[in-house]
Amino acid sequence: MKVSLIQMNTRDDKAENLRVARELIVAAVENDRPDIVSLPETWTSMTGNFDVQYGNSETIPDGEACQMMAGLAREHGIYVHGGSIAERSDGKCFNTTLVFNPSGEIIAQYRKIHLFDVDVPGGISYRESDSMKAGSDVVTCDVGDTTVGLSICYDMRFPELFRALRDQGAKVVFLPAAFTMMTGKDHWETLIKARAIETQSWVVATGQVFDHDGGSKVCYGRSIVVDPWGTVVAKAPDKVGFITATIDPSYADDVRIKMPVMQHHRLGKTQTAQPVPA
């Protein structure tokens, strides 16, 4: 499986964001012939103005970005992993990933489970729940003969989601993101490697880069592909563009056979702590 990661610097001009995304996808296809392209989180619109963000949101499947992704998938005979877009829902939105097959059909829809509500030292606050609703479903789909799992940005801090994806058969996990510079410089690559090693899966993490919303938010970028052993096989430079990597899903099987940690788990969802005898 060959995958191209589309690294963007999204602003609040939706039409311009769609134009840039289309150009980058077409360039990746013409240069590298990927089987699947992956967009970053909230690639259609990034702004702290809720009215603008809501105006740029979409209903599925008839929204402009949805139609563009479906059309590119059909035109080029590729899978399109749609990063995430704002899916309109009763005055708020879901942060939603869509996956399109080469016929332009939606084969998966994942709504971000873990919302980013954080007060950063220095007075900056991020309140995703002010405008977004949380999803609840763990979602996988098949890209060719390979089962892939879906996650979004802040999800990466919750290893139980990645284990659930692996338990559903995922050998590759997609992680579109708009990871902040402050946390990204210390945690981005470390956490991605951890999730890959823990689940013995490939992790494909496509990011936003540079500043957004008048400089009030700066994203780390460094889109990256990590293999099931925790080795970085591709990393984007600090610019808008794309990188391409070849993924061998069978390597996940090889690692899992040689180090069978899935057979050794002892703690599960239903297990509770037992009192210590007096």
C-alpha positions in Angstrom: 0.0 0.0 0.0 1.4 3.4 -1.0 0.1 6.4 0.9 0.5 10.1 0.3 0.2 12.5 3.3 -1.1 16.0 2.3 0.3 18.6 4.8 -1.6 21.9 4.7 -1.8 25.3 6.3 -5.6 25.7 6.4 -7.2 29.1 7.0 -10.9 30.3 7.1 -11.3 30.6 3.3 -12.9 27.3 2.5 -12.8 27.7 -1.3 -9.0 28.4 -1.2 -8.5 25.4 1.2 -10.3 23.1 -1.3 -8.3 24.5 -4.2 -5.0 23.8 -2.3 -6.1 20.3 -1.3 -7.1 19.4 -4.8 -3.8 20.7 -6.3 -1.7 18.8 -3.7 -3.7 15.5 -4.2 -3.4 15.7 -8.0 0.4 16.4 -7.6 0.8 13.5 -5.3 -1.1 11.2 -7.7 0.9 12.4 -10.7 4.3 12.1 -9.0 3.9 9.1 -6.7 0.9 7.1 -7.8 -0.4 6.3 -4.2 -3.2 3.9 -3.5 -4.6 6.2 -0.8 -4.1 9.9 0.0 -4.6 11.3 3.5 -5.6 14.8 4.4 -5.1 16.6 7.8 -7.6 17.4 10.5 -10.1 20.3 9.7 -8.5 20.8 6.3 -11.6 22.6 4.9 -11.6 25.4 7.5 -9.6 26.6 10.6 -10.8 29.6 12.6 -11.7 30.6 16.1 -14.8 32.3 14.8 -17.6 29.8 15.4 -20.0 31.5 13.0 -17.4 31.2 10.2 -16.5 27.7 11.1 -20.2 26.6 11.2 -20.8 28.3 7.9 -17.9 26.3 6.4 -19.3 23.1 7.9 -21.1 20.5 5.7 -23.8 17.9 5.7 -22.7 14.5 4.4 -22.6 13.4 1.6 -23.8 16.4 -0.3 -21.2 19.0 1.0 -18.8 20.6 -1.3 -15.7 19.0 0.2 -17.4 15.6 0.3 -18.2 15.9 -3.4 -14.7 16.9 -4.2 -13.2 14.0 -2.4 -15.6 11.6 -4.0 -14.8 13.0 -7.4 -11.0 12.8 -6.9 -11.3 9.2 -5.8 -13.3 8.2 -8.9 -11.2 10.3 -11.3 -7.8 8.8 -10.1 -9.0 5.4 -9.0 -7.7 5.9 -5.4 -8.9 5.7 -1.9 -9.2 9.1 -0.2 -8.8 9.4 3.6 -10.6 12.7 4.2 -8.6 13.9 7.2 -11.5 15.5 9.1 -14.1 18.1 8.3 -16.8 19.9 10.4 -20.0 17.9 10.0 -23.0 20.1 10.7 -25.4 18.8 13.4 -28.1 20.9 15.2 -26.1 24.1 15.9 -22.8 22.3 16.6 -20.6 20.0 14.5 -18.9 16.7 14.7 -15.2 16.5 13.8 -15.6 13.8 11.2 -13.3 11.6 9.1 -14.6 10.1 5.9 -13.0 7.4 3.7 -13.9 7.1 0.0 -13.2 4.1 -2.1 -12.0 4.3 -5.8 -15.6 4.4 -6.9 -16.2 7.6 -4.9 -18.3 5.8 -2.3 -18.1 6.6 1.5 -16.9 3.4 3.2 -16.3 4.8 6.6 -17.3 7.7 8.8 -15.7 8.4 12.2 -16.6 11.1 14.6 -13.8 12.2 16.9 -14.4 10.7 20.3 -12.0 12.7 22.5 -12.5 16.5 22.3 -9.6 18.9 23.1 -10.6 21.1 26.0 -7.3 22.4 27.5 -6.1 25.5 29.3 -2.5 26.0 28.1 -0.1 27.9 30.5 0.1 31.5 29.3 -3.6 32.1 29.0 -4.5 30.3 25.8 -7.5 28.0 26.0 -8.8 25.5 23.5 -12.4 24.5 23.9 -13.3 22.1 21.1 -16.5 21.1 23.0 -17.8 24.7 22.6 -18.4 24.0 19.0 -18.1 20.3 18.5 -19.9 17.2 19.7 -18.1 14.0 20.7 -18.5 10.8 18.7 -18.8 7.4 20.4 -18.0 4.7 17.8 -14.8 2.9 17.1 -14.5 2.7 13.3 -12.4 0.5 11.0 -12.7 -0.1 7.2 -11.0 -2.1 4.5 -8.6 -0.4 2.1 -8.0 -3.1 -0.4 -7.2 -6.2 1.6 -6.0 -4.2 4.6 -8.1 -3.2 7.6 -7.4 0.3 8.7 -8.5 2.2 11.9 -9.6 5.8 12.2 -8.6 8.3 14.9 -8.2 12.1 15.0 -5.5 14.2 16.7 -6.2 14.3 20.5 -7.3 10.7 20.3 -3.6 9.8 20.2 -3.4 10.4 24.0 -5.9 7.6 24.7 -4.2 4.2 24.0 -7.4 2.3 24.7 -8.9 3.6 21.4 -5.8 2.3 19.5 -6.0 -1.1 21.2 -9.7 -1.3 20.3 -8.9 -0.5 16.7 -6.2 -3.2 16.7 -8.7 -5.7 18.3 -11.0 -4.9 15.4 -8.3 -6.0 13.0 -6.6 -2.8 12.1 -3.0 -3.1 10.9 -2.8 0.6 9.9 -4.2 3.5 11.9 -4.8 7.0 10.3 -4.3 10.0 12.6 -5.1 13.4 10.9 -4.1 16.2 13.2 -3.8 19.9 13.9 -1.3 19.4 16.7 -0.2 22.5 18.6 3.5 23.6 18.3 3.8 23.7 22.1 2.9 20.1 22.7 4.0 18.9 19.3 7.7 19.6 19.8 7.8 17.3 22.8 4.9 14.8 22.3 4.0 14.4 18.7 6.5 11.9 17.5 6.9 10.2 20.9 3.1 9.5 21.2 2.8 8.2 17.6 5.7 5.9 18.1 4.2 4.7 21.4 0.8 3.9 19.7 2.6 2.1 16.9 4.7 0.0 19.2 1.8 -0.8 21.7 -0.5 -1.9 18.9 2.1 -3.3 16.6 0.5 -1.3 13.8 1.5 1.3 11.2 0.5 4.8 12.1 -0.1 7.4 9.4 -0.3 10.9 10.9 -1.1 13.8 8.6 -0.8 17.3 10.1 -1.5 20.9 9.8 1.6 23.2 9.7 2.4 26.8 10.6 0.1 29.5 12.1 -3.7 29.8 11.8 -6.3 32.3 12.9 -4.1 35.3 12.9 -1.3 33.6 14.6 -3.4 32.6 17.7 -2.7 28.9 17.0 0.5 27.4 15.5 0.5 23.8 14.4 3.5 21.5 14.5 3.3 19.8 11.1 5.9 17.0 10.7 3.4 14.6 9.1 4.9 11.2 9.7 4.6 7.5 9.0 5.7 5.0 11.7 6.0 1.3 11.3 4.8 -1.4 13.8 8.3 -1.5 15.3 8.2 2.2 16.0 10.6 3.2 13.2 9.9 6.4 11.3 9.8 5.6 7.6 8.8 9.0 6.3 8.5 12.6 7.8 7.4 15.8 6.1 9.6 18.9 6.2 8.2 22.2 7.6 6.3 23.3 4.5 3.0 22.8 2.8 3.2 19.8 0.5 3.1 16.0 0.5 5.2 13.0 1.3 4.7 9.4 0.2 5.5 6.1 1.9 5.1 2.5 1.1 3.4 0.4 3.8 3.7 -3.3 4.0 0.7 -4.5 6.1 2.2 -8.0 6.4 5.0 -6.4 8.5 2.4 -5.9 11.3 1.7 -9.7 11.2 5.4 -10.4 11.4 5.9 -8.2 14.4 2.8 -9.6 16.2 4.0 -13.1 15.7 7.5 -12.5 16.9 6.3 -10.5 20.0 2.7 -11.8 20.7 1.6 -9.2 23.2 -2.0 -9.5 22.1 -2.0 -13.0 23.7 -0.7 -11.6 27.0 -3.2 -8.9 27.9 -4.7 -9.4 31.3 -6.6 -6.1 31.9 -9.8 -5.5 29.9 -12.8 -3.2 29.9 -14.8 -5.2 32.4 -12.1 -5.9 34.9 -12.3 -3.9 38.1 -9.9 -3.5 41.0 -10.3 -5.9 43.8 -10.0 -4.8 47.5 -6.9 -5.8 49.3 -7.5 -8.2 52.1 -7.2 -6.7 55.6 
